[in-house]
Amino acid sequence: MAKRYRGQGGVSTVRPGGHPEEVFLKIKIAPGSIRYLKNILEGYEHLAFMVPLNGREGIVALHTTSSLKNNLIAVLENLPFPVVFLYD
């Protein structure tokens, strides 16, 4: 049986492309909750695009638009686990 690829655990360098409508949020959640968050965001079509930056630490980047930012924050604040917003 083939060995499952688990990634390198490194930090990605995904940044917004500079479009005026694009908003980039960086959050920290429990590493075991990343898949749950991904499934929630897939249920809200076009709300945000999620990029795990460091899966071992639970650091995730969320790309959205300025018009959907407040909706995204409302969803994140009502999740059944703590979400910490990270600021660079």
All heavy atoms as an XYZ file, in Angstrom:
689
protein
N       0.848     -1.172      0.000
C       0.000      0.000      0.000
C       0.895      1.237      0.000
O       1.905      1.287      0.674
C      -0.907     -0.005      1.225
C      -1.798      1.200      1.287
S      -2.816      1.256      2.775
C      -4.203      0.321      2.225
N       0.478      2.242     -0.755
C       1.256      3.479     -0.852
C       1.152      4.271      0.442
O       0.128      4.260      1.123
C       0.748      4.319     -2.018
N       2.231      4.948      0.767
C       2.258      5.778      1.963
C       1.523      7.085      1.690
O       1.700      7.692      0.636
C       3.715      6.055      2.345
C       3.883      6.659      3.698
C       5.354      6.733      4.053
C       5.519      7.222      5.462
N       6.913      7.326      5.849
N       0.699      7.504      2.616
C      -0.083      8.729      2.456
C       0.801      9.957      2.566
O       1.619     10.071      3.476
C      -1.169      8.786      3.523
C      -2.038      9.998      3.408
C      -3.165      9.936      4.390
N      -3.860     11.209      4.348
C      -4.458     11.762      5.376
N      -4.478     11.155      6.519
N      -5.052     12.908      5.259
N       0.627     10.881      1.619
C       1.376     12.129      1.658
C       0.775     13.053      2.705
O      -0.416     13.303      2.718
C       1.342     12.811      0.289
C       2.034     14.150      0.284
C       3.410     14.223      0.346
C       1.315     15.328      0.245
C       4.063     15.436      0.355
C       1.954     16.548      0.254
C       3.321     16.595      0.301
O       3.969     17.808      0.327
N       1.576     13.563      3.615
C       1.098     14.419      4.696
C       1.648     15.836      4.610
O       1.473     16.621      5.520
C       1.446     13.808      6.043
C       0.769     12.482      6.271
C       0.895     12.077      7.710
N       0.331     10.774      7.936
C      -0.930     10.540      8.278
N      -1.752     11.536      8.420
N      -1.360      9.324      8.472
N       2.318     16.167      3.543
C       2.844     17.523      3.394
C       4.123     17.718      4.179
O       4.594     16.836      4.880
N       4.687     18.888      4.041
C       5.939     19.193      4.698
C       5.739     19.974      5.986
O       6.672     20.179      6.738
C       6.848     19.989      3.765
C       7.198     19.215      2.515
C       7.957     20.049      1.530
O       8.128     21.256      1.715
N       8.420     19.436      0.472
N       4.539     20.442      6.232
C       4.267     21.200      7.452
C       4.861     22.592      7.435
O       4.905     23.269      8.441
N       5.320     23.054      6.280
C       5.896     24.389      6.177
C       4.834     25.457      6.025
O       3.674     25.171      5.742
N       5.235     26.672      6.205
C       4.315     27.795      6.087
C       4.281     28.258      4.638
O       5.310     28.506      4.037
C       4.752     28.955      7.012
C       3.863     30.164      6.821
C       4.728     28.499      8.453
N       3.088     28.365      4.076
C       2.928     28.873      2.716
C       3.029     30.385      2.720
O       2.881     31.037      3.751
C       1.562     28.469      2.157
O       1.437     27.079      2.134
N       3.260     30.945      1.568
C       3.339     32.401      1.460
C       2.278     32.889      0.478
O       2.575     33.379     -0.590
C       4.729     32.848      0.979
O       5.008     32.178     -0.258
C       5.801     32.517      1.985
N       1.033     32.718      0.848
C      -0.081     33.123      0.001
C      -0.534     34.504      0.436
O      -0.898     34.715      1.583
C      -1.248     32.116      0.110
C      -2.417     32.568     -0.723
C      -0.773     30.741     -0.308
N      -0.490     35.442     -0.461
C      -0.906     36.819     -0.185
C      -1.898     37.270     -1.239
O      -1.892     36.780     -2.357
C       0.300     37.761     -0.208
C       1.260     37.518      0.910
C       0.699     38.078      2.193
N       1.615     37.853      3.288
C       1.241     37.703      4.522
N      -0.007     37.756      4.851
N       2.120     37.501      5.459
N      -2.722     38.252     -0.942
C      -3.666     38.768     -1.932
C      -2.933     39.325     -3.147
O      -1.815     39.805     -3.041
C      -4.396     39.887     -1.188
C      -4.157     39.632      0.248
C      -2.852     38.901      0.341
N      -3.594     39.230     -4.276
C      -2.993     39.692     -5.521
C      -3.035     41.192     -5.699
O      -2.585     41.710     -6.709
N      -3.568     41.913     -4.771
C      -3.601     43.356     -4.869
C      -4.892     43.910     -5.449
O      -5.019     45.109     -5.660
N      -5.862     43.056     -5.708
C      -7.152     43.527     -6.210
C      -7.830     44.315     -5.100
O      -7.825     43.904     -3.943
C      -8.008     42.331     -6.630
C      -9.222     42.722     -7.378
N     -10.372     43.119     -6.759
C      -9.466     42.806     -8.708
C     -11.282     43.420     -7.665
N     -10.759     43.228     -8.857
N      -8.435     45.468     -5.424
C      -9.023     46.316     -4.375
C     -10.135     45.646     -3.574
O     -10.364     45.999     -2.425
C      -9.579     47.520     -5.133
C      -9.289     47.315     -6.558
C      -8.530     46.043     -6.734
N     -10.846     44.675     -4.153
C     -11.939     44.012     -3.433
C     -11.457     42.859     -2.575
O     -12.194     42.362     -1.747
C     -12.956     43.467     -4.441
C     -13.956     44.471     -4.846
C     -15.373     44.078     -4.466
O     -15.620     43.026     -3.852
O     -16.225     44.859     -4.794
N     -10.231     42.400     -2.769
C      -9.763     41.204     -2.078
C      -9.379     41.497     -0.633
O      -8.697     42.466     -0.337
C      -8.554     40.619     -2.816
C      -8.170     39.253     -2.347
C      -7.097     38.633     -3.221
O      -6.448     39.338     -3.996
O      -6.900     37.424     -3.101
N      -9.846     40.627      0.265
C      -9.551     40.742      1.696
C      -8.889     39.438      2.129
O      -9.284     38.352      1.717
C     -10.848     40.970      2.502
C     -10.569     40.964      3.988
C     -11.508     42.270      2.082
N      -7.867     39.562      2.959
C      -7.086     38.425      3.435
C      -7.176     38.381      4.946
O      -6.777     39.323      5.613
C      -5.634     38.621      2.967
C      -4.663     37.611      3.467
C      -4.593     36.355      2.895
C      -3.787     37.925      4.486
C      -3.670     35.432      3.337
C      -2.863     37.013      4.938
C      -2.806     35.763      4.360
N      -7.751     37.298      5.489
C      -7.831     37.108      6.936
C      -6.957     35.922      7.320
O      -6.952     34.897      6.640
C      -9.265     36.808      7.378
C     -10.302     37.894      7.183
C     -11.666     37.381      7.605
C      -9.942     39.121      7.978
N      -6.235     36.068      8.394
C      -5.389     34.990      8.901
C      -5.907     34.630     10.288
O      -6.068     35.514     11.137
C      -3.946     35.478      8.968
C      -2.920     34.416      9.167
C      -1.544     35.049      8.982
C      -0.455     34.182      9.480
N       0.863     34.823      9.397
N      -6.203     33.344     10.487
C      -6.779     32.909     11.754
C      -6.013     31.706     12.290
O      -5.276     31.048     11.555
C      -8.276     32.549     11.618
C      -8.472     31.377     10.658
C      -9.092     33.754     11.205
C      -9.881     30.810     10.654
N      -6.222     31.434     13.569
C      -5.655     30.249     14.202
C      -6.782     29.488     14.874
O      -7.569     30.075     15.629
C      -4.591     30.622     15.233
C      -3.930     29.417     15.851
C      -2.755     29.801     16.716
C      -2.110     28.537     17.256
N      -0.901     28.800     18.000
N      -6.866     28.197     14.570
C      -7.864     27.316     15.160
C      -7.156     26.035     15.606
O      -5.971     25.850     15.319
C      -9.008     26.995     14.161
C      -8.456     26.323     12.898
C      -9.787     28.241     13.807
C      -9.520     25.873     11.918
N      -7.872     25.175     16.272
C      -7.298     23.883     16.650
C      -6.990     23.107     15.372
O      -7.813     23.089     14.447
C      -8.281     23.106     17.516
N      -5.811     22.494     15.276
C      -5.452     21.771     14.059
C      -6.486     20.724     13.640
O      -6.730     20.531     12.450
C      -4.116     21.115     14.409
C      -3.536     21.987     15.462
C      -4.717     22.492     16.253
N      -7.141     20.092     14.582
C      -8.159     19.095     14.263
C      -9.441     19.681     13.706
O     -10.303     18.944     13.227
N      -9.582     20.996     13.735
C     -10.801     21.655     13.254
C     -10.669     22.195     11.836
O     -11.620     22.756     11.308
C     -11.166     22.809     14.193
O     -11.407     22.335     15.491
N      -9.511     22.035     11.221
C      -9.299     22.591      9.875
C     -10.251     21.956      8.863
O     -10.874     22.658      8.070
C      -7.829     22.435      9.441
C      -6.950     23.352     10.292
C      -7.653     22.755      7.957
C      -5.469     23.231     10.023
N     -10.394     20.652      8.895
C     -11.300     19.991      7.934
C     -12.749     20.426      8.172
O     -13.505     20.640      7.238
C     -11.173     18.477      8.032
C     -12.053     17.758      7.016
C     -11.885     16.264      7.084
N     -10.531     15.846      6.780
C     -10.118     15.520      5.556
N     -10.959     15.563      4.562
N      -8.880     15.130      5.361
N     -13.137     20.572      9.436
C     -14.493     21.023      9.759
C     -14.730     22.415      9.177
O     -15.761     22.672      8.554
C     -14.685     21.032     11.274
C     -16.059     21.474     11.724
C     -17.120     20.590     11.749
C     -16.283     22.795     12.113
C     -18.376     20.992     12.159
C     -17.535     23.207     12.522
C     -18.585     22.303     12.540
O     -19.822     22.713     12.932
N     -13.759     23.322      9.361
C     -13.895     24.672      8.815
C     -13.985     24.630      7.296
O     -14.788     25.342      6.701
C     -12.721     25.551      9.255
C     -12.707     26.969      8.682
C     -13.943     27.750      9.103
C     -11.442     27.695      9.104
N     -13.189     23.798      6.671
C     -13.227     23.662      5.215
C     -14.612     23.238      4.747
O     -15.161     23.789      3.788
C     -12.180     22.657      4.755
C     -12.138     22.430      3.267
C     -11.063     21.406      2.928
C     -11.000     21.133      1.465
N     -12.023     20.220      0.990
N     -15.206     22.264      5.442
C     -16.546     21.801      5.075
C     -17.596     22.886      5.280
O     -18.514     23.024      4.475
C     -16.908     20.553      5.871
C     -16.088     19.351      5.463
O     -15.529     19.302      4.375
N     -15.981     18.378      6.348
N     -17.479     23.655      6.346
C     -18.418     24.753      6.590
C     -18.319     25.788      5.469
O     -19.323     26.244      4.927
C     -18.152     25.418      7.959
C     -18.504     24.456      9.099
C     -18.891     26.739      8.107
C     -19.972     24.130      9.201
N     -17.082     26.161      5.103
C     -16.898     27.168      4.058
C     -17.370     26.667      2.697
O     -17.842     27.461      1.876
C     -15.435     27.614      3.994
C     -14.954     28.401      5.203
C     -13.470     28.708      5.082
C     -15.755     29.685      5.374
N     -17.249     25.384      2.442
C     -17.766     24.834      1.188
C     -19.288     24.907      1.146
O     -19.881     25.050      0.089
C     -17.305     23.396      0.999
C     -15.856     23.292      0.600
C     -15.373     21.844      0.478
O     -16.156     20.917      0.778
O     -14.207     21.671      0.100
N     -19.931     24.825      2.304
C     -21.381     24.941      2.371
C     -21.862     26.350      2.049
O     -22.937     26.530      1.492
N     -21.056     27.348      2.402
C     -21.352     28.734      2.059
C     -20.600     29.047      0.774
O     -19.492     29.589      0.808
C     -20.880     29.689      3.156
C     -21.680     29.645      4.424
C     -21.249     28.903      5.514
C     -22.853     30.379      4.532
C     -21.977     28.883      6.689
C     -23.589     30.367      5.704
C     -23.144     29.603      6.773
O     -23.858     29.586      7.932
N     -21.167     28.715     -0.361
C     -20.480     28.866     -1.637
C     -20.021     30.304     -1.860
O     -20.758     31.255     -1.630
C     -21.388     28.443     -2.776
C     -21.690     26.956     -2.757
C     -22.506     26.525     -3.948
O     -22.480     27.206     -4.977
O     -23.189     25.506     -3.818
N     -18.787     30.440     -2.276
C     -18.167     31.719     -2.648
C     -17.989     32.674     -1.472
O     -17.775     33.860     -1.673
C     -18.946     32.414     -3.774
C     -19.199     31.538     -4.943
N     -18.186     31.106     -5.766
C     -20.335     30.982     -5.424
C     -18.691     30.338     -6.706
N     -20.000     30.240     -6.520
N     -18.077     32.192     -0.247
C     -17.870     33.058      0.912
C     -16.387     33.332      1.113
O     -15.989     34.480      1.315
C     -18.466     32.430      2.179
C     -18.340     33.254      3.453
C     -19.069     34.586      3.303
C     -18.890     32.483      4.634
N     -15.570     32.288      1.030
C     -14.132     32.455      1.217
C     -13.390     31.277      0.603
O     -13.930     30.182      0.479
C     -13.783     32.564      2.698
N     -12.149     31.534      0.258
C     -11.239     30.503     -0.223
C     -10.224     30.262      0.883
O      -9.544     31.188      1.318
C     -10.556     30.984     -1.509
C      -9.531     30.041     -2.034
C      -9.897     28.841     -2.608
C      -8.188     30.360     -1.953
C      -8.944     27.971     -3.090
C      -7.224     29.499     -2.433
C      -7.608     28.303     -3.006
N     -10.131     29.022      1.368
C      -9.278     28.710      2.505
C      -7.958     28.111      2.045
O      -7.926     27.253      1.173
C      -9.981     27.722      3.430
C      -9.203     27.440      4.688
S     -10.035     26.265      5.765
C      -9.311     24.757      5.199
N      -6.863     28.584      2.662
C      -5.533     28.041      2.406
C      -4.880     27.736      3.755
O      -4.606     28.659      4.519
C      -4.650     29.044      1.625
C      -3.258     28.475      1.404
C      -5.297     29.441      0.318
N      -4.653     26.453      4.069
C      -3.932     26.144      5.305
C      -2.480     26.609      5.199
O      -1.776     26.209      4.281
C      -4.008     24.620      5.407
C      -5.061     24.204      4.432
C      -5.121     25.259      3.395
N      -2.047     27.474      6.091
C      -0.670     27.966      6.064
C       0.247     27.067      6.873
O       1.378     26.800      6.477
C      -0.607     29.396      6.604
C      -1.374     30.443      5.800
C      -1.258     31.798      6.467
C      -0.882     30.501      4.376
N      -0.223     26.618      8.020
C       0.552     25.712      8.856
C      -0.446     24.800      9.575
O      -1.002     25.178     10.605
C       1.418     26.482      9.857
C       2.386     25.594     10.584
O       2.108     24.435     10.833
N       3.539     26.149     10.928
N      -0.656     23.626      9.007
C      -1.651     22.702      9.537
C      -1.346     22.208     10.934
O      -2.246     21.947     11.714
N      -0.080     22.096     11.262
C       0.297     21.593     12.595
C      -0.029     22.586     13.694
O      -0.280     22.206     14.825
C       1.777     21.259     12.623
C       2.099     20.075     11.757
C       3.541     19.723     11.789
N       3.750     18.618     10.848
C       4.918     18.164     10.512
N       6.007     18.691     11.035
N       5.021     17.179      9.656
N      -0.006     23.862     13.361
C      -0.339     24.896     14.348
C      -1.765     25.403     14.199
O      -2.232     26.189     15.011
C       0.641     26.065     14.234
C       2.054     25.702     14.636
C       2.997     26.897     14.594
O       2.495     28.043     14.642
O       4.196     26.677     14.514
N      -2.464     25.003     13.127
C      -3.842     25.423     12.908
C      -3.966     26.823     12.341
O      -4.985     27.481     12.516
N      -2.943     27.302     11.635
C      -2.974     28.639     11.043
C      -3.509     28.541      9.622
O      -3.003     27.772      8.807
C      -1.591     29.292     11.081
C      -1.127     29.428     12.533
C      -1.617     30.651     10.382
C       0.280     29.929     12.703
N      -4.548     29.324      9.347
C      -5.268     29.257      8.081
C      -5.437     30.665      7.520
O      -5.690     31.610      8.266
C      -6.660     28.611      8.304
C      -7.481     28.610      7.057
C      -6.515     27.208      8.852
N      -5.318     30.786      6.191
C      -5.599     32.048      5.512
C      -6.951     31.928      4.823
O      -7.285     30.881      4.259
C      -4.520     32.351      4.478
N      -7.718     32.985      4.876
C      -9.021     33.026      4.218
C      -9.046     34.214      3.263
O      -8.811     35.349      3.671
C     -10.136     33.158      5.250
C     -10.219     32.033      6.274
C     -11.184     32.398      7.378
C     -10.634     30.741      5.611
N      -9.317     33.934      2.003
C      -9.426     34.980      0.994
C     -10.900     35.199      0.694
O     -11.626     34.255      0.409
C      -8.708     34.560     -0.294
C      -7.239     34.399     -0.121
N      -6.358     35.395     -0.436
C      -6.495     33.373      0.341
C      -5.129     34.985     -0.185
N      -5.188     33.747      0.298
N     -11.335     36.438      0.756
C     -12.721     36.774      0.481
C     -12.764     38.153     -0.160
O     -11.731     38.749     -0.443
C     -13.573     36.712      1.775
O     -14.952     36.817      1.429
C     -13.182     37.770      2.768
N     -13.949     38.675     -0.382
C     -14.095     40.028     -0.928
C     -14.529     40.969      0.197
O     -15.030     40.532      1.233
C     -15.151     40.062     -2.053
O     -16.413     39.677     -1.512
C     -14.770     39.125     -3.188
N     -14.352     42.246     -0.046
C     -14.721     43.226      0.980
C     -16.223     43.206      1.265
O     -16.646     43.456      2.388
C     -14.263     44.626      0.576
O     -14.811     44.984     -0.671
N     -17.027     42.860      0.254
C     -18.473     42.830      0.469
C     -18.917     41.606      1.286
O     -19.989     41.620      1.882
C     -19.208     42.850     -0.874
O     -18.845     41.729     -1.655
N     -18.098     40.554      1.342
C     -18.445     39.349      2.100
C     -17.693     39.227      3.411
O     -17.911     38.276      4.169
C     -18.181     38.103      1.240
C     -19.068     37.924      0.024
C     -18.602     36.728     -0.804
C     -20.516     37.756      0.430
N     -16.807     40.170      3.701
C     -15.968     40.077      4.898
C     -16.792     39.986      6.180
O     -16.524     39.145      7.044
C     -15.026     41.276      4.975
C     -14.141     41.269      6.193
C     -13.269     42.504      6.253
C     -12.476     42.535      7.548
N     -11.716     43.778      7.677
N     -17.797     40.825      6.338
C     -18.613     40.806      7.560
C     -19.371     39.490      7.716
O     -19.520     38.986      8.830
C     -19.579     41.985      7.576
C     -18.853     43.300      7.747
O     -17.755     43.344      8.293
N     -19.435     44.367      7.259
N     -19.855     38.923      6.606
C     -20.534     37.629      6.669
C     -19.567     36.537      7.105
O     -19.923     35.676      7.906
C     -21.134     37.265      5.307
C     -22.266     38.176      4.905
O     -22.821     38.889      5.724
N     -22.606     38.169      3.637
N     -18.346     36.567      6.575
C     -17.338     35.580      6.941
C     -16.996     35.679      8.428
O     -16.923     34.664      9.132
C     -16.081     35.755      6.095
C     -14.905     34.852      6.433
C     -15.281     33.387      6.284
C     -13.704     35.203      5.572
N     -16.812     36.883      8.923
C     -16.489     37.075     10.339
C     -17.635     36.574     11.218
O     -17.406     35.939     12.251
C     -16.144     38.544     10.625
C     -14.800     38.880      9.964
C     -16.091     38.830     12.119
C     -14.423     40.341     10.007
N     -18.873     36.814     10.795
C     -20.030     36.327     11.557
C     -20.038     34.805     11.622
O     -20.315     34.220     12.677
C     -21.323     36.843     10.938
N     -19.716     34.143     10.524
C     -19.653     32.676     10.516
C     -18.542     32.199     11.446
O     -18.734     31.286     12.253
C     -19.435     32.147      9.074
C     -19.091     30.669      9.081
C     -20.670     32.397      8.225
N     -17.364     32.823     11.362
C     -16.224     32.410     12.185
C     -16.503     32.599     13.672
O     -16.098     31.784     14.501
C     -14.975     33.192     11.787
C     -14.431     32.925     10.387
C     -13.296     33.890     10.063
C     -13.993     31.487     10.232
N     -17.194     33.671     14.028
C     -17.485     33.944     15.435
C     -18.529     32.993     16.018
O     -18.647     32.881     17.235
C     -17.939     35.395     15.609
C     -16.803     36.388     15.417
C     -17.248     37.833     15.493
O     -18.468     38.103     15.354
O     -16.374     38.692     15.680
N     -19.274     32.319     15.156
C     -20.325     31.407     15.631
C     -19.964     29.937     15.476
O     -20.838     29.081     15.601
C     -21.647     31.718     14.910
C     -22.240     33.018     15.393
O     -22.638     33.133     16.536
N     -22.245     34.021     14.534
N     -18.713     29.647     15.228
C     -18.276     28.255     15.141
C     -18.209     27.651     16.544
O     -18.020     28.368     17.524
C     -16.901     28.182     14.461
C     -16.883     28.505     12.975
C     -15.451     28.589     12.463
C     -17.665     27.458     12.183
N     -18.336     26.323     16.650
C     -18.335     25.689     17.972
C     -16.937     25.488     18.571
O     -16.773     24.708     19.491
C     -19.013     24.341     17.704
C     -18.690     24.042     16.290
C     -18.673     25.374     15.600
N     -15.956     26.190     18.055
C     -14.596     26.136     18.597
C     -14.003     27.536     18.511
O     -14.458     28.369     17.729
C     -13.720     25.114     17.847
C     -13.757     25.242     16.353
C     -12.963     26.159     15.685
C     -14.588     24.429     15.601
C     -12.989     26.277     14.318
C     -14.632     24.528     14.222
C     -13.820     25.461     13.582
N     -12.999     27.827     19.325
C     -12.428     29.183     19.333
C     -11.650     29.492     18.055
O     -10.950     28.644     17.513
C     -11.498     29.191     20.548
C     -11.339     27.786     20.970
C     -12.425     26.972     20.352
N     -11.814     30.722     17.591
C     -11.097     31.240     16.428
C     -10.342     32.483     16.873
O     -10.927     33.403     17.422
C     -12.064     31.597     15.278
C     -11.329     32.238     14.118
C     -12.836     30.363     14.820
N      -9.030     32.491     16.645
C      -8.194     33.639     16.996
C      -7.783     34.326     15.697
O      -7.208     33.695     14.817
C      -6.944     33.191     17.785
C      -6.043     34.365     18.091
C      -7.346     32.466     19.056
N      -8.093     35.614     15.605
C      -7.699     36.380     14.424
C      -6.251     36.840     14.604
O      -5.906     37.431     15.633
C      -8.620     37.593     14.235
C     -10.019     37.186     13.850
C     -10.975     36.927     14.813
C     -10.368     37.039     12.523
C     -12.267     36.543     14.471
C     -11.648     36.654     12.162
C     -12.600     36.403     13.131
N      -5.415     36.580     13.605
C      -4.007     36.943     13.645
C      -3.777     38.167     12.773
O      -4.288     38.253     11.663
C      -3.132     35.787     13.156
C      -3.286     34.464     13.904
C      -2.461     33.389     13.225
C      -2.871     34.622     15.347
N      -3.007     39.089     13.260
C      -2.690     40.300     12.520
C      -1.181     40.374     12.344
O      -0.438     40.154     13.280
C      -3.187     41.541     13.286
C      -4.680     41.484     13.535
C      -5.178     41.058     14.761
C      -5.576     41.824     12.544
C      -6.546     40.996     15.000
C      -6.949     41.757     12.759
C      -7.403     41.347     13.990
O      -8.766     41.270     14.214
N      -0.751     40.677     11.123
C       0.685     40.766     10.843
C       1.283     42.054     11.366
O       0.739     43.044     11.521
C       0.964     40.675      9.349
C       0.686     39.256      8.833
O       0.758     38.311      9.631
O       0.402     39.118      7.638
